[in-house]
Structure formats: C-alpha cells, structure tokens
C-alpha cells in the first residue's frame, strides 16, 4: 500500500480508501460482510474509511461504527452531511442549524466522539460560504471534527469558499471529494488545477465508473451488475453516451491485457497516478470485490500505458457529461438563466 499526505494536514492516508456507501440496504451488505471488509482493508494497509449520513439513511454509519469498535484511533474516519435525510425541508443543506444537529447524529451512529474529516456532501446554493464555514470552524474548535472538506463542488465554488475563509478568518476546506475515472475526466480541466493550487487533498469517488471499469461490462455480454439493476439508464447501450463508454471499455481492455493488468488495476492505477489525487475511494459490496480492488494497491502505470489511455479518452473529457453532479445550477434550471 502507498501512503500520501492528505493535502496540507500532515495526515498520512492510504492511496486506496474504503468507501462505505454499499454497506447496508444500498449494497445488500450485512454487518458481518461489512466487518469482514473493514478487517481485510485494515489488514491490507487501508487507513481511511469514508461514509455519509444519507447512505442507507444512517445505516452505513451504524455499520461502520460497529466494524471499527475498539480500533478507532488507527483509522482516519470521514463522513459527510448535506444531502436530504427525510422529507423535512430543514433536514438537509449546509446551514449551521442542520450541521450542528446532524454531526451529533452521525457521531451517535458511528459510536465515536469525533470524526477526522467532515465533508459537505454537495454545494448548497441556499447557504452562504460564511454560514457554513463558521459552523464548521466552531465544530472543529469544539473537538468534534479534526478537519473539514467539500464533496463534488464546482471549481469556482471551491475558490469562493477559500476566499471566504480567508476574508472572514475562518477555517477552510482542506479536501475535495470529486468523481473521477478514465471515463469521466472533466475535473482535469478545472477542479484538479484548483485543488492543487490551494493544496487540497483529493479523495476521488467512483474510480471504477459505477462498474463500467470493473471488467464485468464488455461487448456481447449481458450487463448484470448490481448498479445496472437500479440505474438501468446508465447501462442502456442504445444510448449514444453508453455506446461511447462501451467502445472505450473494449479498447481499454486491450491496453490492460497488453500491460498484464486487470481492468480494475488499470482503472485504479490511472486515478492514483494523477499528482493531484490523494486517494481513490473503493466501494466494495463483498469481501471478494474488496480483494480484487486491493490488488491495485501497488499498481504504477507506465508512461506508455497512460499515453494509450489518453488516446482512448482525451484528457479533460467526460464521456457521460449528463451524469455529472457539479453542474452549475443555471445550466439545469431555465429560470436561473432567463429574465
């Protein structure tokens, strides 16, 4: 396992981090499975575990808490807040009112007295940076969080938050958690240059592109992944974007074979090769999935392999741009761009 410094925090974290989104009902992962996954990940040298309050409506946090009981101090523990937890309109977002309440809920579910990294799950356009940063700074001073970060923020919002922290003399985001894979390279255009400029650690989620790069999706085969069962439109090969992804996957499989690598090793090795990326978040549903992903822990791609990937998916290109979560609101809501 490789280790890298998380931004400018001085904290050393593994280049592969364990994402717990699939723990519980989302991935149909039992507590025994979750504990086995955590055990194997820690044994392999993984030391960062990332979850969120909304994963399984708190179920993931509860399962992580049980799995790490008795060894909390050996783990860099991260969670997130901001996504809707129920139908109550104030049980979401990045207001002081909600973050103070929901952090206590997360700590209770996790069975700990603090988290190492508390992340705002999505940018909240209804809340000012000053409001959010002031709340997070106070929670940090209270000892309930060690650091705080953002997740899937557009590049310009990362910059705005850095400036707000400087102007108001508040704590700042020290990490960003964006989506990044061979098939979704858009953050190379703006987000990664910004995070490098401000010295943020980067925890990349979906490095296997929702399973497209797991080796299970190939031309001529029925697509029967767990993700395709509840997100069929992302795997409908009659759609142009998905045909483009399938074509890229076939060409990438040839590159992987030529390099003596699995598709998973190629995909994870690509993400961790970028100097702006600290860790790739893997999200196994089963111990078998975990072991196939841990095989990429020491993968270092050669320049020839990286060049071949660039030929298939050009730098800065998203093959499925419509699936991005950091699109500016005005591009999604006509009312925001018309008088």
N, C-alpha and C positions, 0 to 999 in steps of 0.2 A: 504494500500500500504506500502511495505517495502522500506527503503532507505539505500543506501550504498555509501561509499566513492569511487569516480572514481580514482582508482589507488592511487597515492600519491599526487593528485592535491588538495585535501581538498574539492572538489566539491561534493555535495550530489546529487545523482541521484536515480530515482525510479528503483525498481528491474524489472519492465516491462517498456520497452521503445517503443515509437511509431516509426516504420519504415514506410517510405512513398513511398516505391517502387511502390506500386499499385495505387498511385494517378495518374490519367490521363489515357492515352491510354492503358498502360500495364494492368491495372485492370479494365478499363472502369469505373473509378470512376470520377464523376463530381465534379466541385468546391463546389457545395452545400453539396455533400456527404463528401468531404474532410474536409470541415469546420465543419460539424456535428461530424465527427470522432475526429478531434482535440478538439472541445469543450468538448465532452464526456470524452476523455482521460485526459484532464487537470482537469476536474471536479472530476475524479476518483483518481487524485494524480500523474498521469504520468507527469514528468517534463523534459524528454529528447526526442527530436524529431530528427530522423536521415533520411537524404535523400542523393542524389548524383546527380552530374551534368548530368550523362547519363541516368537517369531514365526518359523515355519519351523524351529524347533529351532536357532536361531542363524543361519540363512541370511540373514534380513533384516539383522542387524547386519553380517555379512560384506559384503553388497552395498552397504550404506550406507557402510561403510569405504572400499570401492574407489571409490565415486562421489564422495566428498569428499576423496580423497587430494590433497594439495598446497594445500588451501584450508581446512584445519581451523580456523584462527584467525578466519575470517569467519563461523563457524557456532556457534550455541548448540545444543549436541548433548545430547540427552536419551535415556536408555534406562531400562528397568525390569527388576526381578527379583522373584521370589517365586512365580510360577506353576510347576507341575511341569515339569521338563525331561526326565525319563525316569521309569522305574518305581522307581528308588531312593528310599526314603522320605525321605531327608535332602537330596535334590537339589531342594528347594523351600522355601517359607516365608521367614520373616524373622529367622532366628537369626543370631547373629554367625558361627557356623561356615559357614553357607551363603553369606551375603552377601559375606564376605571372599573366599571362593573364587570365587563367580560373578562378582563385579566384575572380577577378573583375567581370567576367561574372556571377558567382554564387551569389555574393553579390547583383548585379543588379537584378537578377531574384528573389532572396529572399526578396529584398527591405530592406536590413539591411546594417549597416556599418561594421559589423564584425560577424564572426561565433565563437562559443565557441570551437568547435573541428573540425579540418580539417584533413581528412584522405586520405592516398594514397590507392586507391581502390584495386590495385594489385601491387605486386613487379614488378618493371621494370628492367629486366636484362640488358637493354641497357644504363642505367644511374647509375652512382656511388652513393653510400650512401652519400658521402661528398657533391656532387652536390645537391641532393635533400634536405638533412638536412640543408645545408647553406641557400637555398632558403626559406625553411620553417621557419628557425630561423629569417631571415630578415623580413618575413611577420608577424611573431609574434612580433618582435620589433616595427614594423610599426603600430601595434594595429589592424591589420585586422583579426588576429586569436588569440585566447587565448592559445590554446594547439593544438598539432598535434599528429596523430596516424597512425597506419598501418591497413590494412584490408586484411585478408586471406594470410598473409605472412607465408612461411615455417618457422619452428622453427629456423633453422640455420641462416635465413636472419634476424630474429628478433635480434638474438645475434650479428650478424655482424653490424647491424645498431646501437645497443647500444654501441659497442666498437668504431665505427667510431665517434659517437657523443662525447664519452669521449676523444678520441685521438685528435680530431680537436676542442675540446671545443665549441661544438655546442649544440643547444637544442636537446632533444631526444624525440622519440616517447613515449607517456605516456599511450597509449591504443593500443589494438589489437582487431580487429573485425573478428573472425573466424566463420565458420559454425559449429554448434554443436547441436546434438539432441540425443535421445535414440538410433536412428538407425545409426547415424554417430558419433561414439565416438573416432575416431582416434586421435583427438587433446589431449586426456588424456595422450597419450604416450609421447608427446614431446612439443607441443605448450603450454599447460597449465602449466607444470612444469617450462618452461622458463618464461612465463609471471608472474608467482608467484615469481620466483627468482628475477626478475627485477622490481617487484612492479607495473606492468602494469594493468590498468583497462581492463576488457574484456566485450565487447558487443557482445553477441552470436546471429548470424543470422540463420534463418531457424530452429528455435527450434521445429516447427511442421513438419519438414522434407518434405517441399513442399506439405503439405496437407495429407501425409500418416498418421500423428498422430492427425488429426483433428476430427476423428470419422466418416468422410464421406467415408473412404476406408475400406471396410470389405469384407470378403469372401462371394461369392454368390451374390454380388451386382454389378451392372454396375458402373464402375468408371466414374463419370461425373463431376469431379471437374474442376474449372476454369483452373488450372495449367495443367491438363491432356489434355486439348483441344489443347494447343500449345506445349506441351512437351510429346507427347504420348509414346515415348520410355521409359520414366521414370515410366510408369504405365502399361507397357505391361507385363502381368503376365505369358506370355510364356517364359520370360527371367529368368534365374536362380536367379539373384540378386533380381528381383522383387518378385519372389515366396518366397524367404527367408524373404523379408520385410513383405509380406502379412502374412506369418506364424507367424512372430514376433508380428505383429499388433494384430492378433487374441489372442495370449497368453497375450499380454499387456492389451487387453480389459478385460480379466478375472481378471487381477490384479486390474485394475481401478474399475471394478464393485465391487470386494471384499472390496475395500477401500472406497466405496461410492463416487468415483470421476468420473468426465468425462475424456475422453481421453485427452482433452486439458489441464485440470488441472494436469493430470499425466505428460504430456509431458513438460509443462512449469515448474511445480514443480521440475522435475528432473534436468532441466538445471540450475535453480536458486539455487538448493541445493549444487552445487559444490562450494567450498570456493574460487576458483579462478575466478568465474564468477561474474561480477558486475550486469549486466542486460541482460535480454532476449529481443530481438527485435521482437515485434509482427508486422505483416504487414496486417492488415485488409483491405478488399476491400469495406466493407459496415459497417454501424453502428451496424448491427446485429452481424457481425463477431467480431467486437470490444468487444461488451458486453459479448460474450461467452468466449473471451480470458481474459477480465478483471476479470472474475470470479475466475481466478487462482492467483490473486494478493497476496492473503494471504495464499496460499497453502503451507503447510510444510509437506513433505513426511516423514513417519516414517521409521525407520531403516529396518523394515520388508519389507516394500514396495520397498525400494531402493535395498535390497538384492534380492528380487524377480525379479526386473528389470535386475540386474546383471546376474541372471541365464538365462534370455532370450537373452540378448545381452551382451556379456562379455565386461568388461572394456577395453577401447582402441581399440575396434573393429568397423570398418566401414562395414556396410552391402552392401554398394554400393561404393566401393573404386574408381571405374572409374569415379564417378561424383565429385571427389574432385577437388578443384581449386588451391591447394597449392603444387601440384606435381612438383618436381624439373624438369626443362626443359629437362635435359639429358634423363629422362625416357620417354619423349614424342617425342623427335626429334632424330632419329637414328644417324644423322650427328654429334651430340654432344658426342656420346659415341663410335665412331669408327674412326680409323685412315684412 
